[in-house]
């Protein structure tokens, strides 16, 4: 295990202390380091990771700034109690999606009208004539959690321009008269925050982020909305349920055949 961690760190790009802080942050989020538990000493981590003590100290400093660990003089470093935070659960139900983003606030960073070209990977429908492009930061309870790029059908935007600029876009879509929506498709990837993203959502560069891409199409198959957001790694979660087929009957029949 120790050798695997050292190999991973040796292949990581960027400063070593950030890679170590990402590793420990993941262990805290996964419950491998429970709240209130004492972390190994700096000397122990330095030996495990094969790095200098100052590198470990820098990594723990990053986690302390994020409120994930607390150092108590004379006692050591402890995992902090988790802070209550709203979580974005990626589900396929439209009403649940609306409920999750209700009350969130956008801040417009950049915009451009009549954009003709969608991102190259927009294969989930056919493009409309033109789009309103917006780059925004979304916040919940005053805390920024996402920086997102949005392409909104220009004619749909013009039907409620002020509202789309000041409010969350997706809940407004089904209020536009004559707009018949058919499908919303979501994809989720794990990435790392670049410098700009990190500054917008108040995380460290290279911190884990969830990259969520949403495409909303109408009944004619046109892309009405395309958004690609970079979410704080401690905010977004993927959740799904899969119904399993009832195979009990098949097993019983097989058992009966085996007895014959």
Secondary structure, 3 states (H helix, E strand, C coil): CHHHHHHHHHHCCCCHHHHHHHHHHHHHHCCCCCCCCECCCHHHHHHHHCCCHHHHHHHHHHHHHCCCEEEECCCEEEECCCCCCCCEEECCCHHHHHHHHCCCEEEEEEEEEEECCCCCCCCCCECCCCEEEEEEEEEECCEEEEEEEEEEEHHHHHHCHHHHHHCCHHHHHCCCCCCCEEEEEEEEEEEECCHHHHHHHCCCCCCEEEEEEEEEEECCCEEEEEEEEEEECCCEEECCCCCCCCCHHHHHHHHHHHHC
